[in-house]
């Protein structure tokens, strides 16, 4: 099992942020299915102000590239992504076309 942490910003508008959160209380079943089918076993999203942090736990054979390819041909996922982009904005340092940015781990404690 591997873990990735990602970040993305929301548009800094309380009404839009509330709408975005409401959508995430009832994520569409086809979108949830695509998440699990891609090898993501657990996904959590946290918010601080308008910044989002996503933590995903994935199977050993998970690939961001394969997930992206599967999402590109899934009409429900494409519709969801277009809708979510109405609320989201790229991080200032994101590459062109990049939404969620994978974070680099810089510290971890050992038990």
C-alpha positions in Angstrom: 0.0 0.0 0.0 1.3 3.5 -0.9 0.1 6.9 0.1 0.1 10.2 -1.8 -0.9 13.7 -0.6 -2.1 16.3 -3.1 -3.1 19.9 -2.9 -5.4 22.2 -4.9 -7.1 25.6 -4.3 -10.7 26.5 -4.4 -11.9 29.8 -5.6 -11.9 32.0 -2.5 -15.7 32.5 -2.3 -17.6 31.2 0.8 -20.7 30.4 -1.3 -18.7 28.4 -3.9 -16.8 26.6 -1.1 -20.1 25.6 0.6 -21.4 24.3 -2.7 -18.2 22.4 -3.4 -18.4 20.8 0.1 -22.1 19.9 -0.5 -21.2 18.0 -3.7 -18.7 16.0 -1.7 -21.4 14.9 0.8 -23.0 13.0 -2.2 -20.3 12.1 -4.7 -21.8 10.5 -7.8 -21.7 6.7 -7.7 -20.0 6.4 -11.1 -17.2 8.8 -9.8 -16.8 6.7 -6.6 -16.7 3.5 -8.7 -14.0 5.0 -10.9 -11.9 6.0 -7.9 -12.0 2.4 -6.4 -11.5 0.8 -9.8 -8.3 2.8 -10.4 -6.7 1.2 -7.3 -7.4 3.9 -4.8 -8.5 2.1 -1.6 -9.0 5.2 0.5 -9.4 8.9 -0.3 -9.8 11.8 2.2 -10.0 15.6 1.4 -9.3 18.3 4.0 -9.7 22.0 3.7 -7.9 25.0 5.3 -9.4 28.2 4.0 -9.6 27.7 0.3 -6.7 25.2 0.1 -7.6 21.5 -0.3 -5.4 18.6 0.7 -6.2 15.1 -0.6 -4.7 11.9 0.9 -5.0 8.7 -1.1 -4.0 5.2 -0.3 -3.4 3.1 -3.4 -2.6 -0.4 -4.4 1.0 -1.2 -5.4 0.0 -1.3 -9.1 -1.8 2.1 -9.0 -0.7 4.5 -11.7 -1.7 8.2 -12.1 -1.3 7.8 -15.8 -3.7 4.8 -16.0 -6.2 6.6 -13.8 -6.0 9.6 -16.1 -6.5 7.5 -19.2 -9.5 5.7 -17.7 -11.0 9.1 -16.5 -10.6 10.5 -20.0 -13.0 8.0 -21.5 -15.5 8.0 -18.6 -18.4 10.4 -19.3 -19.5 10.7 -15.7 -16.0 11.4 -14.5 -15.5 14.0 -17.2 -18.8 15.7 -16.3 -17.9 15.7 -12.6 -14.4 17.2 -13.3 -16.0 20.0 -15.4 -18.4 20.7 -12.6 -15.7 20.7 -9.9 -13.5 23.0 -12.0 -16.2 25.7 -11.6 -15.1 25.7 -7.9 -11.4 24.9 -8.2 -8.3 26.9 -9.3 -4.8 25.7 -9.9 -2.1 26.4 -7.4 0.0 29.4 -8.3 3.0 27.1 -9.1 1.1 24.3 -10.9 2.1 23.4 -14.4 -0.3 24.4 -17.2 -3.3 22.0 -17.1 -2.3 20.6 -13.8 -5.0 20.5 -11.1 -4.1 18.5 -8.1 -0.4 18.8 -7.3 1.4 15.8 -5.7 3.1 16.9 -2.5 6.6 16.0 -1.6 7.1 14.3 1.8 9.7 16.2 3.7 9.4 14.6 7.2 8.0 11.5 8.9 8.4 10.1 12.4 9.1 6.5 13.1 7.2 4.6 15.8 
